[in-house]
Every structure is written in structure tokens, then in C-alpha cells.
């Protein structure tokens, strides 16, 4: 889990991934695909 979060944080910091709150959930937008997480996630708090 920690490794996955570190990788995601690295991708965000390099601009490969953007994260936005939309409609009560978190939207993770990458160059290849958009994944929607329905529950609010507090990874970055």
C-alpha cells in the first residue's frame, strides 16, 4: 500500500496524474485513462 501511494505521489508531482474532488469523490486523471473512486479518499491528508 505504501509503495503504491509513493508511486502515485511521484506521478502526481511529475504532472503525469492529476487528482480532483468532484461530486463527493476523488477523480484520478492520467494520460491514459480516468478512474473514478466513489468514496472520498484521504490519502493526501
C-alpha positions in Angstrom: 0.0 0.0 0.0 2.7 2.5 0.9 4.7 1.7 -2.2 1.6 2.3 -4.3 1.0 5.6 -2.6 4.6 6.6 -3.1 4.3 5.8 -6.8 1.1 7.7 -7.1 2.6 10.7 -5.3 5.6 10.6 -7.6 3.3 10.5 -10.6 1.3 13.5 -9.3 4.4 15.5 -8.6 5.8 14.9 -12.1 2.5 16.1 -13.6 1.5 12.7 -15.1 -1.5 12.4 -12.9 -4.0 15.0 -11.7 -6.3 14.5 -8.7 -9.6 16.4 -8.3 -12.5 16.3 -6.0 -15.7 16.0 -8.0 -19.2 15.1 -6.8 -18.1 13.9 -3.4 -15.5 11.6 -4.7 -11.9 11.7 -6.0 -11.2 11.6 -9.7 -7.7 10.5 -10.7 -7.0 11.5 -14.2 -4.0 10.1 -16.0 -2.7 10.5 -19.6 -4.1 7.0 -20.5 -7.4 6.7 -18.5 -9.6 8.3 -15.9 -10.6 6.3 -12.8 -13.3 7.3 -10.5 -13.2 6.5 -6.8 -16.7 6.9 -5.4 -15.8 7.1 -1.8 -13.9 10.1 -0.6 -10.3 9.1 0.0 -7.9 10.8 2.4 -4.6 9.6 1.0 -3.2 13.1 0.9 -4.4 14.5 4.2 
